[in-house]
Amino acid sequence: MTGNASEAKIIRPTLRGHLAICRPDHWVKNVFMIPGIIVAMALDEAPAASWTVIAGRILLGAVAICLIVSSNYVINELLDSPTDRKHPTKRHRPVPSGLVNIPLAYVQWVVLMALGLGVSWLVSTSFAVTMLVLLLMACIYNIRPLRTKDVPFLDVLSEAVNNPLRMLAGWYLINPTAVVPISLLFSYWMIGGYFMALKRFAELRQINQRDVAVAYRKSFKGYTEELLLAAIVFYASASMLFLGVFMMRYRLELILATPVISWVMGLYFHMAFQAESPVQAPEKLYKSKHLVLAVAACCVLIGVLLYTDVPLMHRLFQPTLEP
């Protein structure tokens, strides 16, 4: 009996556990700011600030958004721990495993929030307001009585709104006063919905037991694989339609990138059907060589087309009918 007691592992809160709930490995998602930076630079031919000032803003902005999203992840980890305990793998996360001091973690949430907003104000007012909205959306997503995370379809839409907010953040790092094209923001929101709905689809297929799935994520009560596939088609269609509006209004050359964009979306869709689909953990998608190649090719092509004029495109797509 004494031997068994001495061999029993005592679990206590650790510094590593508190660092883990900040999810620094998820900071890679902040690359969604980059399109906002690139598009703002391409459409703003005469930036009001020097490149030194812009570089300083980008550095501060990167620090600020990492602090803000880590704050959001901390509250997410704390409030999700009861259902994480019912998930086959997420039950090993730091909070359900007992590696986090709960009262201290709430202090950690507030401190990260305050630091993130403080650094944001050093960038610009518009950037700081965007970060504040990013924080508020995390509260709406995670905290009762709203907690949209538990509501079918609202869970996807309210989490996907982080995409256009990241784009806005990138845009305001370049030009804090210019108005972002609304068509581009809606396209970015809907593509976020596409990614998130595919994540839900892959999770539902992976768990493969409805009672277990609902115990883990309440929104699954209103989902079936068929409903999620219908939603995925909706988000993909809406995203591309809004992107088409942006292309026709601001940069016709981007039409040449549509086959590569479709390649990325088709590849991502296919990955959602794989066993242990990597779509369930977007922060680890960099391990998928084919997806990384497709995304890299897409980004390079879009970057080139944003700065390269193709007169033929304007002749081909010139209106042929009177309004």
Legacy VTK file of the C-alpha trace (Angstrom):
# vtk DataFile Version 3.0
C-alpha trace
ASCII
DATASET POLYDATA
POINTS 323 float
0.000 0.000 0.000
2.888 2.310 0.845
4.520 1.450 -2.456
1.376 2.288 -4.376
1.010 5.609 -2.560
4.609 6.572 -3.298
4.193 5.648 -6.946
0.984 7.677 -7.360
1.592 10.751 -9.458
0.622 14.004 -7.758
-0.646 16.549 -10.274
-0.089 20.197 -9.411
-0.361 23.461 -11.359
2.821 24.274 -13.258
4.308 27.224 -15.112
4.319 25.099 -18.244
0.588 24.504 -17.828
-0.094 28.244 -17.577
2.060 28.939 -20.630
0.341 26.162 -22.579
-3.141 27.676 -22.155
-1.831 30.793 -23.939
-1.444 28.485 -26.963
1.610 30.156 -28.523
1.538 27.415 -31.174
-1.749 28.969 -32.379
-0.122 32.338 -33.062
0.500 31.053 -36.575
-3.179 31.877 -37.272
-2.224 35.545 -37.134
-0.804 35.144 -40.644
-4.386 36.044 -41.635
-3.275 39.635 -40.986
-0.822 39.436 -43.874
-3.413 39.683 -46.694
-4.704 42.876 -45.049
-1.162 44.276 -45.047
-0.483 43.273 -48.665
-3.810 44.508 -50.065
-3.547 47.816 -48.172
-0.029 48.341 -49.553
-1.171 47.477 -53.080
-4.217 49.776 -53.064
-2.548 52.660 -51.188
-0.130 54.096 -53.733
1.106 56.867 -51.448
1.317 55.718 -47.787
1.011 58.594 -45.331
3.753 57.154 -43.082
7.364 56.269 -43.821
8.347 52.626 -44.201
10.249 52.839 -40.900
7.050 53.876 -39.107
5.083 51.146 -40.892
7.685 48.514 -39.918
7.407 49.665 -36.295
3.610 49.404 -36.463
3.804 45.874 -37.878
6.155 44.763 -35.090
3.982 46.290 -32.344
0.843 44.982 -34.038
2.221 41.437 -34.110
3.015 41.607 -30.383
-0.410 43.084 -29.579
-2.456 40.542 -31.506
-0.479 37.633 -30.029
-1.238 38.928 -26.522
-4.917 39.448 -27.377
-5.450 36.009 -28.909
-3.596 34.373 -26.010
-5.978 36.153 -23.645
-8.871 34.747 -25.689
-7.378 31.251 -25.586
-6.986 31.391 -21.794
-10.687 32.128 -21.230
-11.555 29.516 -23.855
-9.490 26.865 -22.038
-11.020 27.763 -18.655
-14.655 27.708 -19.772
-14.282 24.671 -22.040
-12.630 22.436 -19.442
-15.896 20.731 -18.298
-16.656 19.532 -21.842
-12.982 18.933 -22.725
-12.966 16.228 -20.044
-15.457 14.302 -22.213
-13.304 14.501 -25.363
-10.975 11.574 -26.184
-7.896 13.793 -26.645
-8.757 17.242 -25.273
-9.168 15.810 -21.784
-5.362 15.888 -21.641
-5.282 19.694 -21.958
-3.688 21.588 -19.023
-6.908 22.752 -17.311
-8.796 19.413 -17.207
-5.481 17.714 -16.338
-5.077 19.858 -13.220
-1.941 21.636 -14.433
-3.485 25.109 -14.044
-4.403 27.129 -10.964
-7.905 28.360 -11.891
-8.002 31.705 -9.959
-4.495 32.542 -11.191
-5.545 31.705 -14.769
-8.353 34.284 -14.584
-5.764 36.859 -13.496
-3.618 35.709 -16.432
-6.572 36.327 -18.776
-7.048 39.903 -17.552
-3.312 40.733 -17.575
-2.854 39.482 -21.150
-5.943 41.449 -22.185
-4.664 44.669 -20.608
-1.170 44.279 -22.071
-2.572 43.538 -25.531
-4.833 46.593 -25.513
-2.030 48.768 -24.149
0.327 47.799 -26.978
-2.535 48.203 -29.482
-3.047 51.856 -28.522
0.618 52.466 -29.356
-0.112 51.365 -32.935
-3.226 53.442 -33.694
-6.751 54.064 -32.462
-8.314 52.085 -35.320
-6.033 49.108 -34.654
-6.830 49.241 -30.917
-10.588 49.326 -31.593
-10.183 46.278 -33.848
-8.357 44.435 -31.050
-11.085 45.428 -28.594
-13.728 43.953 -30.908
-11.591 40.795 -31.194
-11.696 40.525 -27.396
-15.439 41.174 -27.254
-16.102 38.494 -29.875
-14.177 35.995 -27.743
-16.404 36.912 -24.779
-19.545 36.494 -26.891
-18.239 33.152 -28.166
-17.209 31.744 -24.781
-19.103 33.402 -21.919
-22.696 32.846 -20.868
-25.455 33.905 -21.281
-24.588 34.397 -24.977
-21.880 31.736 -25.505
-22.524 31.389 -29.220
-20.118 28.450 -29.197
-23.060 26.281 -28.095
-25.452 27.469 -30.831
-25.427 25.657 -34.207
-24.265 27.847 -37.123
-23.744 30.849 -34.833
-20.716 29.020 -33.440
-19.100 28.954 -36.874
-20.095 32.491 -37.859
-19.020 34.090 -34.570
-15.638 32.365 -34.593
-15.098 32.999 -38.309
-15.540 36.747 -37.746
-11.994 36.655 -36.342
-10.837 36.356 -39.963
-12.022 39.803 -41.149
-10.916 41.275 -37.819
-7.398 39.996 -38.470
-7.568 41.416 -41.986
-8.693 44.768 -40.574
-5.786 44.656 -38.133
-3.318 44.109 -40.981
-4.952 46.853 -43.054
-4.763 49.396 -40.211
-1.071 48.673 -39.704
-0.519 50.203 -43.144
-3.230 52.847 -43.282
-5.079 53.581 -40.013
-7.620 55.900 -41.679
-8.585 54.255 -44.980
-11.877 52.343 -45.323
-11.510 48.649 -46.112
-13.575 47.339 -49.080
-16.624 45.701 -47.518
-16.707 43.030 -50.240
-13.250 41.852 -49.197
-14.219 41.702 -45.521
-17.342 39.650 -46.266
-15.329 37.306 -48.478
-12.790 36.837 -45.691
-15.569 36.199 -43.177
-17.221 33.576 -45.363
-13.954 31.776 -46.129
-13.443 31.629 -42.369
-16.898 30.059 -42.112
-15.861 27.530 -44.760
-12.773 26.523 -42.778
-14.632 26.371 -39.456
-17.573 24.358 -40.844
-15.113 21.854 -42.318
-13.473 21.620 -38.888
-16.869 20.834 -37.313
-17.549 18.279 -40.067
-14.207 16.541 -39.472
-14.769 16.538 -35.692
-18.240 15.022 -36.048
-16.932 12.289 -38.356
-14.003 11.578 -36.057
-16.076 11.201 -32.870
-18.714 9.170 -34.750
-20.996 8.870 -31.690
-23.718 11.472 -31.453
-24.108 11.385 -27.662
-20.349 11.742 -27.165
-20.190 14.541 -29.754
-23.020 16.491 -28.086
-21.459 16.015 -24.636
-18.231 17.511 -25.975
-19.741 20.320 -28.075
-23.371 21.360 -27.506
-23.732 22.840 -30.997
-23.440 19.312 -32.412
-26.983 18.741 -31.182
-28.188 20.782 -34.163
-25.735 19.412 -36.716
-25.651 16.447 -39.041
-23.004 15.705 -41.648
-25.505 16.627 -44.377
-26.338 19.983 -42.767
-22.667 20.805 -42.330
-21.919 19.954 -45.964
-24.767 22.234 -47.076
-23.363 25.024 -44.884
-19.871 24.447 -46.304
-21.211 24.917 -49.843
-22.978 28.111 -48.741
-19.846 29.597 -47.136
-17.646 28.677 -50.107
-20.112 30.139 -52.619
-20.650 33.345 -50.634
-16.920 33.827 -50.146
-16.124 33.490 -53.837
-19.032 35.713 -54.891
-17.874 38.511 -52.579
-14.296 37.994 -53.737
-15.503 38.324 -57.329
-17.139 41.654 -56.448
-13.845 42.854 -54.984
-11.897 41.704 -58.058
-14.238 43.425 -60.508
-14.246 46.632 -58.509
-10.604 46.936 -57.491
-8.272 44.505 -59.268
-9.356 42.572 -62.366
-5.961 40.891 -62.595
-6.830 38.760 -59.552
-9.280 36.789 -61.697
-6.219 34.897 -62.970
-5.698 33.541 -59.437
-9.135 31.897 -59.196
-7.969 28.431 -60.384
-5.276 28.335 -57.691
-7.693 29.615 -55.015
-10.111 26.849 -56.056
-7.261 24.328 -55.832
-6.587 25.328 -52.207
-10.285 25.140 -51.290
-10.749 21.761 -52.991
-7.664 20.338 -51.298
-8.847 21.553 -47.885
-12.287 20.034 -48.513
-10.713 16.690 -49.404
-8.590 16.722 -46.222
-11.736 16.982 -44.063
-12.668 13.404 -45.082
-9.370 11.885 -43.961
-9.139 9.787 -40.802
-7.654 11.877 -37.965
-8.141 14.843 -40.301
-5.616 17.665 -39.798
-8.498 20.063 -40.485
-9.480 19.533 -36.823
-6.296 21.346 -35.722
-5.681 24.199 -38.197
-2.566 25.333 -36.296
-0.868 22.084 -37.414
-1.792 22.283 -41.080
1.748 23.378 -41.922
2.620 19.665 -41.678
0.545 18.976 -44.804
3.068 19.419 -47.633
0.485 19.511 -50.425
-1.578 22.184 -48.682
1.494 24.281 -47.876
2.570 24.089 -51.528
-0.893 25.099 -52.748
-1.200 28.001 -50.274
2.328 29.222 -51.074
1.603 29.163 -54.820
-1.679 30.993 -54.220
-0.045 33.699 -52.080
2.795 34.268 -54.564
0.405 34.507 -57.506
-1.941 36.917 -55.704
1.028 39.022 -54.591
2.305 39.267 -58.161
-1.125 40.079 -59.598
-1.715 42.845 -57.055
1.324 44.678 -58.411
1.289 43.626 -62.084
-1.030 45.237 -64.612
-2.518 42.953 -67.276
-4.300 45.217 -69.810
-5.787 42.186 -71.565
-7.934 41.465 -68.494
-9.515 44.914 -68.699
-10.314 44.431 -72.396
-11.777 40.954 -71.823
-13.975 42.041 -68.950
-15.050 45.398 -70.322
-18.865 45.743 -70.076
-20.567 44.915 -73.376
-24.095 45.951 -72.394
-25.442 49.372 -71.556
-26.462 49.753 -67.896
LINES 1 324
323 0 1 2 3 4 5 6 7 8 9 10 11 12 13 14 15 16 17 18 19 20 21 22 23 24 25 26 27 28 29 30 31 32 33 34 35 36 37 38 39 40 41 42 43 44 45 46 47 48 49 50 51 52 53 54 55 56 57 58 59 60 61 62 63 64 65 66 67 68 69 70 71 72 73 74 75 76 77 78 79 80 81 82 83 84 85 86 87 88 89 90 91 92 93 94 95 96 97 98 99 100 101 102 103 104 105 106 107 108 109 110 111 112 113 114 115 116 117 118 119 120 121 122 123 124 125 126 127 128 129 130 131 132 133 134 135 136 137 138 139 140 141 142 143 144 145 146 147 148 149 150 151 152 153 154 155 156 157 158 159 160 161 162 163 164 165 166 167 168 169 170 171 172 173 174 175 176 177 178 179 180 181 182 183 184 185 186 187 188 189 190 191 192 193 194 195 196 197 198 199 200 201 202 203 204 205 206 207 208 209 210 211 212 213 214 215 216 217 218 219 220 221 222 223 224 225 226 227 228 229 230 231 232 233 234 235 236 237 238 239 240 241 242 243 244 245 246 247 248 249 250 251 252 253 254 255 256 257 258 259 260 261 262 263 264 265 266 267 268 269 270 271 272 273 274 275 276 277 278 279 280 281 282 283 284 285 286 287 288 289 290 291 292 293 294 295 296 297 298 299 300 301 302 303 304 305 306 307 308 309 310 311 312 313 314 315 316 317 318 319 320 321 322
